[in-house]
Amino acid sequence: MQPATTEFYSAGFIRQHCSDILGFYDPRVIDTAGGYFQNYYDDGSLFAPEFRQLVSSTRIIVNYARASRELAGRSDQQELAEKYRAYALHGLKYLETVHFQSATQQYAWTLRQHQPEIMTQQAYGYAFVLLAYAHLQLAEIADVSEKLSQTWDLLEQRFWQAGYGLYADEISRDGVLSEYRGQNANMHLCEAMLAAYQATQQSHFLERAQLLAHNITVRQAALSGGQVWEHYTVQFQLDLEYNKDDPKNLYRPWGFQPGHQTEWAKLLLQLNRLAPDPALVRRAAELFDRAYALAWDHEYGGLVYGYDLDGVCCDDDKYFWVQAESMAAAALLYQTTGDAAYLQKYQQLWGYCWEHFVDHQHGAWYRLLNRQNQQVSNEKSSAGAKCDYHTLCACLDVLAAF
């Protein structure tokens, strides 16, 4: 039964939903041989148990670190909080002893049978390494302050482009820096820097988050009519042809991504809470309002995946993370501005997701639906694509701001 719309915007509902999401993973996520299982069908059964990816390994650490922190202050949840701390530590050990290759100071992007497979170095992956360490520190699960500094240093040495105030993306196994430049890694690095600042109170993390936020959402967005374009040249000029024939690319789709406009809106509002600036709130509202207006499907509900330079839909699939990040952004906009229109959009998104994305039988969310809200696969979660990080953390972001 669908809750009353008022219940969607309540701490009790959010906490219960977090529990429902984690309840899908808790009995089956731990591989006693090391790390986390990452590939699940809708009913929770495993596929490709031998395959791991860095982003999923680190995101699951974040999930359990954040969940343990949320539960730590509740006297009736101490046993579960300790369980989640142990789950996070289990993932940390795997990150540091299997993904991380100490001889080269590199991270395996993918693993098979616990052995490195793809060794391409991705700034996107390093962002989640930094985020995982930050949340482990915030939850007081482990003192990883040295690891936070080490990850900062590796990012500076390998990816930082000081002349542009942004990070490059990819280094080949042979050490060659790719010419591709994108916004997605920079967005998640901004997210990680915010968490690292909260964990350490070291000002360089906050300053870097502020610089990334400005350079992507103001300077770079000015090149594309005020919205954030995904792909750039070596000189951080618009690359309008990159993946034009591949709008459904998992990591680098062509077109404007409404989910990234709203995710940036959320990050700007979180930055505003740490360093208040009315310009951040205005920019967040502009990004959210335009994306929501262009991407909301008035016939079938939900936000579509992408639209082109003219605002015409170029991918009408519905992705779980787009809805979740937009939901969090709407809640934070309501909390920050008091504008009830954002609460209405939050409720609208939740009503849609409750009906179509939430798996009420097995727990967690479906990953991908077509425009008519039909499932296109029975793979609920897969390495590098989904581990309910976006859904769980969007709920925790809303809960933290109540």
SVG drawing of the C-alpha trace seen along z (x, -y; Angstrom):
<svg xmlns="http://www.w3.org/2000/svg" viewBox="-2 -35 58 52">
<polyline fill="none" stroke="black" stroke-width="0.4" points="0.0,0.0 1.3,-3.4 1.9,-5.7 0.1,-9.0 2.1,-11.6 2.8,-13.4 4.6,-10.2 7.2,-10.3 8.5,-13.5 9.0,-12.2 12.1,-10.8 10.2,-7.7 9.4,-6.8 12.9,-7.5 14.5,-5.5 12.2,-2.5 13.0,-2.7 16.8,-2.8 16.2,0.4 14.3,2.0 17.1,1.2 19.8,2.6 17.7,5.6 18.1,6.7 21.9,6.7 22.6,7.6 22.1,11.4 24.1,11.8 26.6,9.0 29.6,10.4 32.0,12.7 33.9,14.5 36.8,14.9 37.0,11.1 35.1,8.1 31.4,7.8 29.3,9.7 28.1,7.1 25.8,8.8 22.2,9.7 19.1,10.7 15.8,9.2 15.2,12.0 18.7,11.6 20.3,14.6 23.8,14.0 25.3,13.9 29.0,13.4 30.1,13.7 33.7,13.6 33.5,10.1 34.1,6.8 34.5,3.2 36.2,0.4 33.2,-2.0 30.9,0.7 33.4,1.9 33.8,-1.7 30.1,-2.6 29.1,0.3 31.6,-0.8 30.0,-4.2 26.5,-2.6 27.5,-0.7 29.6,-3.4 26.8,-5.9 24.2,-3.5 26.2,-2.7 26.6,-6.4 22.9,-6.9 22.1,-4.1 24.9,-4.8 22.9,-7.4 19.9,-5.1 20.0,-2.9 17.8,-0.3 20.0,0.1 23.5,0.6 23.8,4.3 22.9,3.4 25.2,0.4 28.1,2.7 27.2,5.2 27.4,2.4 30.7,1.2 32.1,4.7 30.6,4.8 32.4,1.5 35.7,2.7 35.4,5.9 35.1,3.7 38.0,1.5 40.3,4.5 39.5,5.6 40.0,2.1 43.4,1.8 44.7,5.3 43.1,6.4 42.0,3.4 45.0,1.3 48.3,2.5 51.0,1.3 53.9,1.7 52.5,-0.8 50.2,-2.8 47.4,-2.1 43.8,-0.7 42.5,2.2 39.4,0.9 38.0,4.4 38.8,7.7 38.0,11.2 38.6,14.1 40.2,11.4 42.9,10.7 43.4,7.4 41.7,7.4 41.5,3.8 44.2,1.5 43.0,-1.8 43.2,-4.6 40.0,-6.5 39.5,-9.8 35.9,-8.7 37.1,-5.7 39.5,-7.7 36.6,-10.0 34.8,-7.0 38.0,-5.9 38.2,-9.3 34.5,-9.3 34.8,-5.8 37.7,-7.0 35.8,-10.1 32.7,-8.3 34.8,-5.7 36.4,-8.6 33.1,-10.4 31.6,-7.2 34.6,-6.7 35.0,-3.2 38.7,-3.6 41.3,-6.4 42.1,-6.8 43.3,-10.3 46.6,-9.3 44.7,-7.5 42.6,-10.7 45.9,-12.6 47.4,-9.9 44.4,-9.9 44.5,-13.7 48.1,-13.4 47.5,-10.8 44.8,-12.9 47.0,-15.9 49.9,-14.0 47.8,-12.1 44.7,-14.0 44.7,-17.6 44.8,-20.2 45.7,-23.3 45.4,-25.6 41.7,-24.7 40.9,-24.1 39.4,-20.7 40.5,-17.0 41.3,-14.9 39.6,-11.6 41.6,-8.5 45.2,-7.1 45.9,-4.0 47.7,-1.0 50.8,-2.3 50.6,-5.7 49.2,-7.7 46.7,-10.4 43.6,-10.3 42.5,-13.4 39.0,-12.9 37.7,-15.5 34.4,-15.2 32.2,-16.7 31.1,-13.4 34.4,-12.7 34.6,-16.3 31.1,-16.2 31.8,-13.1 35.2,-14.5 33.3,-17.6 31.0,-15.2 34.1,-13.4 35.8,-16.7 32.8,-17.8 32.7,-14.6 36.5,-14.8 36.2,-18.3 33.5,-17.2 35.6,-14.3 38.9,-16.3 38.0,-20.0 41.0,-20.5 40.3,-23.6 41.9,-22.5 39.1,-19.9 36.4,-22.6 38.3,-25.0 38.7,-22.4 35.0,-21.5 34.1,-25.2 36.4,-25.5 35.1,-22.4 31.5,-23.5 32.1,-26.9 34.1,-25.8 31.6,-23.2 28.2,-24.7 29.1,-28.3 32.1,-28.6 31.6,-25.4 27.8,-25.6 28.0,-29.0 29.4,-27.3 26.2,-25.3 23.4,-27.7 23.5,-27.4 23.2,-23.6 26.1,-21.3 27.3,-19.4 29.0,-16.1 32.0,-16.0 34.9,-18.4 38.1,-18.6 41.6,-18.7 41.1,-22.5 37.8,-22.0 35.8,-23.3 32.5,-21.6 32.8,-18.3 29.4,-18.0 30.2,-14.9 31.6,-12.6 29.4,-9.5 26.7,-11.2 25.9,-7.8 25.8,-6.2 23.3,-8.2 22.8,-5.1 26.5,-4.8 26.6,-3.8 29.3,-6.3 29.6,-8.8 26.2,-9.2 25.7,-12.0 23.3,-14.8 22.3,-16.7 21.8,-14.5 18.9,-15.8 20.1,-13.6 23.4,-15.3 21.8,-18.8 19.8,-17.8 22.7,-16.0 24.8,-19.2 21.9,-21.1 22.0,-18.8 25.8,-19.3 25.5,-23.1 23.0,-23.0 25.2,-20.8 28.1,-23.2 25.9,-26.1 25.3,-24.5 29.0,-24.3 29.9,-27.7 26.7,-29.8 26.4,-31.7 23.1,-32.8 24.6,-32.3 24.9,-28.6 21.2,-28.4 20.2,-30.4 22.3,-28.2 21.0,-25.0 17.4,-26.2 18.2,-27.1 19.7,-23.7 16.9,-21.8 14.1,-23.8 15.2,-23.6 16.1,-19.9 12.8,-19.0 10.7,-21.0 12.4,-19.4 12.8,-15.8 9.5,-15.1 7.4,-12.6 3.9,-13.9 2.4,-10.8 4.1,-8.0 5.7,-9.8 9.3,-10.0 12.4,-11.8 13.8,-10.6 17.6,-9.9 18.7,-12.5 17.7,-15.4 19.6,-17.2 20.7,-20.8 17.2,-21.8 15.7,-20.1 14.3,-17.3 14.4,-13.8 17.2,-11.6 16.9,-8.8 13.5,-8.2 14.5,-5.3 14.0,-5.8 17.0,-5.2 16.8,-4.7 19.6,-7.1 18.1,-10.0 14.9,-9.8 16.7,-9.3 19.2,-12.2 16.3,-14.5 14.3,-13.5 17.1,-14.5 17.7,-17.8 14.0,-18.6 13.9,-18.0 17.0,-20.1 15.6,-22.9 12.4,-22.9 14.4,-22.9 16.6,-25.7 14.1,-28.0 10.8,-27.1 9.2,-27.0 6.4,-24.4 6.7,-23.7 9.9,-21.7 8.0,-19.7 5.4,-19.0 8.0,-17.7 9.6,-15.6 6.2,-14.0 5.6,-13.5 8.9,-11.7 8.4,-9.6 4.9,-8.6 6.2,-7.6 9.2,-5.6 7.1,-3.9 4.8,-2.6 7.4,-1.7 11.0,-1.5 10.7,-0.2 10.7,3.6 8.1,4.2 8.6,8.0 12.4,8.4 13.6,5.0 15.8,2.3 15.0,0.6 14.9,1.8 17.8,0.3 16.2,-0.5 12.7,-0.9 11.7,-1.9 9.5,-4.9 6.3,-2.9 7.8,-1.9 8.4,1.7 11.5,3.6 14.1,4.2 16.2,6.7 16.0,8.9 19.4,7.7 18.7,5.5 22.3,4.7 25.5,5.1 29.2,4.2 29.8,0.6 26.1,0.0 24.1,0.2 24.5,1.1 21.7,-1.2 24.3,-3.8 22.3,-6.5 19.0,-5.4 20.2,-4.8 22.4,-7.9 19.7,-10.1 17.5,-9.1 20.3,-9.6 21.0,-13.1 17.3,-14.0 17.3,-12.6 20.5,-14.4 18.9,-17.7 15.7,-17.4"/>
</svg>
